[in-house]
Amino acid sequence: MPLDGFGTASRRPERRRFGEYRAMIDGISDRLLSQRLKELEAAGLIERTVIPTTPVQIRYQLASDGQALVNALLPLAQWSVHRSGPRGAGRVPASM
């Protein structure tokens, strides 16, 4: 899952359904989203909850490690957005 989509979807900690993530992430197929959610669950970044209704509902929520990762990456994402503006577009830092 692209980090931008995951970050967008995870800024609010409520549980979300598969379709909500699909609607938030442009261009992602059901298969790819399902695969990424399984990978994130295996990595301990999200928790999957099965609600025994008819039909069965599955909801996803950030685990504590996932929230910690989002909190650590948000300043980098904000810096990137700031740098991609007109002033910083296409520039490479002198130290590179």
N, C-alpha and C positions, 0 to 999 in steps of 0.2 A: 504494500500500500504506500503510495507516495506520502512522504512525511507531511507535506502541506495539508493533504486531506485528513490524515490522522490527527494532526495538530488542531485543525479546524473542528473536527468532530469531537475532540476530546477536551476542549477548553471548558466545557460544562460537564460536571461529573455525573449527570444522571445516566441511567441505563438506556441504551438505545437498541432498536431492532435493526436487523440486517438491512431492511429497505430504507431506513433513515440514513445509514452510512452510504448506501448506494446512491441516494438522492444528493448527498453532499459532495460526492467525489465524481466529477465529470469524467466520462469515458471509461469507467472501470466496468469490466464484465462481472457477472454474478460469480463465475468460476474463480476469477482472480481475487475478488473480494473475499470469497469464502476461504481461499488458500491463505491470504494474508491474515485474516482473523485467526485462523488455526495456528499460524506461525507466531502471532503475537501472544496467543494464549499459551502456547508451548514455552515461550520465552518468559512467561510470568508477567507480561505487561498489561494484559487485560484478563478479566474474569468473565466466564460464560455462565449464564444462569438459565436453566430450563424451567419454564412455568407450565405445569401439567394441566393445560386447558385443551379444549377442542376447537380448532387445531392447536397443537403444541406451539407455545411461543418461546423464542430464544432471545435473550437480551444480553448485551455486552456492556461492560463497564470497566473503566481503568482500574487496574490493581495499584497498590501503593507504589510499586516500582515503576509502573507506567506513568503515574502522576509525577513522580520524581524526575523521570526522563523528560517529560513535557516541560516541567519547570526549568530544567537545565537547558533545554534547547530553545525556549521562547526568546531569551535575549539574543541568541544568534540569529533567529528568524527575523526579529525586529531590526537588528543591525543590517541584515541582508536587504530588507525592504527599504531601509533608509539609504543604503549604498546604491541601490538600483535606480534611484531617482535621477533626474537630469544631470545633477552635478557629478555623481559617481558612476554613471553609465559607461561601461566599456573601459574603465580605468583599472589598471593593475597596480597594486601597491609597489612602491619602489624597492621594498625589501625582497621581492620575489625574483 
